[in-house]
């Protein structure tokens, strides 16, 4: 066999091997700790914490009843995964464990861009407590992310509603984020 034929045969085999890989192998990306710290806040009656290992905790005890309306200040704490997308995102799955989230605390998973100030959101999934133990939260974006390639951000964590009076708490550990 001539050298040129052997080279073509070898090239053909390697192309065949590449195309035989499962379609989802190239499009599914998994991210785990350490995660980037995201936005967090609350008032003097609240506690909020997010750590790069994936643990997020929020709590608030507000003893004053509202005459007309409740005050703002409920806590929130989020983590981030930033990635370069080369094609549309069809699904984002957050896997969690050690959850103890009451009915007025929300587990959130969102997909947005990196614009400063006013982010463009492409999807947000909110699971209201009580959430306990282990599980997953799945987000299917409801808007196209735009031209590619581009940098996108998965934002996930906890947020509480503001009530008066209230005593609410939530803690959760995120072990991985899958983007496909």
Phi and psi in degrees as a GROMACS rama.xvg file:
@    title "Ramachandran Plot"
@    xaxis  label "Phi"
@    yaxis  label "Psi"
@TYPE xy
-70.5445  159.592  UNK-2
-60.0407  -40.2618  UNK-3
-64.0227  -41.6264  UNK-4
-66.2652  -41.132  UNK-5
-61.7477  -40.8437  UNK-6
-64.1129  -44.1504  UNK-7
-64.3755  -40.5073  UNK-8
-64.0493  -43.8598  UNK-9
-63.7151  -41.601  UNK-10
-64.8033  -41.4527  UNK-11
-62.527  -41.1218  UNK-12
-64.4156  -42.3731  UNK-13
-68.8639  -35.0725  UNK-14
-66.2128  -41.0804  UNK-15
-62.3948  -40.2723  UNK-16
-65.1242  -40.1187  UNK-17
-65.9977  -41.9726  UNK-18
-74.9143  -15.3218  UNK-19
-83.3411  -7.86331  UNK-20
-64.8783  145.864  UNK-21
-57.9766  142.267  UNK-22
-59.1034  -35.4404  UNK-23
-77.9253  -13.7814  UNK-24
-65.2434  -34.7121  UNK-25
-85.0888  -19.0239  UNK-26
-106.486  -10.848  UNK-27
-101.502  125.401  UNK-28
-122.774  135.034  UNK-29
-114.413  133.241  UNK-30
-122.951  139.021  UNK-31
-137.191  178.327  UNK-32
-58.075  146.907  UNK-33
-83.0495  136.513  UNK-34
-95.21  158.574  UNK-35
-79.5026  145.612  UNK-36
-76.6287  139.356  UNK-37
-111.583  -160.682  UNK-38
-66.5108  146.927  UNK-39
-152.248  152.224  UNK-40
178.534  179.143  UNK-41
161.001  -176.173  UNK-42
-104.247  -171.056  UNK-43
-69.7142  -10.0239  UNK-44
-96.0749  3.35975  UNK-45
-122.557  163.398  UNK-46
-126.884  137.425  UNK-47
-145.27  137.855  UNK-48
-153.727  137.357  UNK-49
-136.215  132.745  UNK-50
-118.635  152.627  UNK-51
-63.0247  -15.7199  UNK-52
-77.2511  -5.1715  UNK-53
107.764  0.499875  UNK-54
-90.1504  129.34  UNK-55
-126.991  132.371  UNK-56
-137.18  134.89  UNK-57
-136.525  147.222  UNK-58
-157.932  151.042  UNK-59
-153.364  135.15  UNK-60
-124.644  113.261  UNK-61
-123.208  110.06  UNK-62
-87.9682  -8.0497  UNK-63
-94.4282  120.979  UNK-64
-70.4227  146.28  UNK-65
-88.6101  132.8  UNK-66
-77.5137  -50.3359  UNK-67
-111.272  -43.1164  UNK-68
-150.291  158.792  UNK-69
-83.3403  154.143  UNK-70
-80.7485  158.459  UNK-71
-78.0906  167.892  UNK-72
129.865  7.44255  UNK-73
-63.5674  143.035  UNK-74
-77.6525  155.165  UNK-75
-149.071  150.492  UNK-76
-151.912  131.342  UNK-77
-132.064  158.217  UNK-78
-119.697  161.61  UNK-79
-131.993  146.893  UNK-80
-128.449  120.045  UNK-81
-108.091  134.601  UNK-82
-148.072  159.521  UNK-83
-95.5664  114.135  UNK-84
-92.4587  132.615  UNK-85
-106.245  -6.00281  UNK-86
-154.782  171.656  UNK-87
-60.5656  143.318  UNK-88
-89.4411  126.494  UNK-89
-98.8664  -26.1493  UNK-90
-160.382  142.112  UNK-91
-126.632  128.857  UNK-92
-122.44  124.549  UNK-93
-103.379  124.217  UNK-94
-101.256  131.397  UNK-95
-133.991  162.26  UNK-96
-147.448  176.996  UNK-97
53.3524  34.5789  UNK-98
-83.363  135.624  UNK-99
-143.281  87.5051  UNK-100
-121.078  123.234  UNK-101
-79.0186  172.224  UNK-102
-65.7446  -13.3966  UNK-103
-108.019  17.6166  UNK-104
-120.657  139.997  UNK-105
-118.369  134.201  UNK-106
-88.7705  126.631  UNK-107
-124.287  144.986  UNK-108
-139.605  120.739  UNK-109
-134.694  159.936  UNK-110
-126.398  127.337  UNK-111
-145.741  175.044  UNK-112
-95.452  -171.584  UNK-113
-106.54  14.8865  UNK-114
-56.7965  138.015  UNK-115
-70.058  144.198  UNK-116
78.448  -97.0178  UNK-117
-91.9804  98.49  UNK-118
-71.5591  150.815  UNK-119
-94.9148  118.722  UNK-120
-94.743  136.276  UNK-121
-109.207  -5.98423  UNK-122
173.855  147.107  UNK-123
-145.911  127.905  UNK-124
-117.374  127.686  UNK-125
-122.908  128.48  UNK-126
-113.613  116.458  UNK-127
-81.916  142.443  UNK-128
-60.5576  172.198  UNK-129
-79.8971  124.49  UNK-130
-117.54  125.924  UNK-131
-134.83  154.434  UNK-132
75.1524  -136.896  UNK-133
-113.572  157.749  UNK-134
172.271  -166.885  UNK-135
-134.758  156.079  UNK-136
-126.87  126.292  UNK-137
-114.786  132.064  UNK-138
-117.3  128.967  UNK-139
-113.312  112.583  UNK-140
-53.9063  141.147  UNK-141
-101.824  -1.64231  UNK-142
-133.33  149.001  UNK-143
-69.7451  143.24  UNK-144
-81.8051  -7.44241  UNK-145
99.4331  -163.996  UNK-146
-67.9146  149.323  UNK-147
-118.613  157.546  UNK-148
-74.3503  156.672  UNK-149
-158.117  158.97  UNK-150
-91.8462  128.914  UNK-151
-121.887  162.171  UNK-152
-130.091  131.038  UNK-153
-95.4871  123.27  UNK-154
-115.557  127.285  UNK-155
-145.328  149.049  UNK-156
162.486  -150.438  UNK-157
-123.181  148.683  UNK-158
-145.803  138.745  UNK-159
-103.914  155.501  UNK-160
-84.0833  159.558  UNK-161
-99.4478  121.826  UNK-162
-134.956  160.574  UNK-163
-143.86  130.227  UNK-164
-70.5619  164.106  UNK-165
-154.945  159.369  UNK-166
-147.319  100.584  UNK-167
-130.078  155.543  UNK-168
-152.985  148.333  UNK-169
-155.742  140.609  UNK-170
-142.978  145.491  UNK-171
-156.79  151.55  UNK-172
-120.718  120.265  UNK-173
-91.5042  124.26  UNK-174
-97.6983  -30.8684  UNK-175
-160.294  157.538  UNK-176
-124.474  127.221  UNK-177
-114.283  128.405  UNK-178
-117.845  125.486  UNK-179
